[in-house]
Amino acid sequence: MVNRPALSEVSLATGVPLSKIFGVVTFYAQFHLKPRGKHVIRVCLGTACHVRGGERMLEKVGERLGIGPSETTDDQKAHSEESGVPRSLRAGTGADDR
């Protein structure tokens, strides 16, 4: 997680405007401005997954954990997020290889 004071420090140290640094941080999926849980639950909402009930699965995950999409449980143990079709599913293997 990258906190906002750290972004300001990077801006001051490099002379790069804060708006540009913020733009980079919000563009790349590897950076997060809010804390995420220890376990990240990714639910595919790509076209193939949508047809097979991806949205319902995301709802069930949220109900079970008491959180919405892109939220983290209060105990910081789990975080849910939407994702595209995993590479292995695009190849037709039926399992995520990450």
Helices and strands as residue ranges (DSSP letters): H 4-14, H 18-27, E 39-44, H 47-51, H 54-65, E 78-83, H 87-90
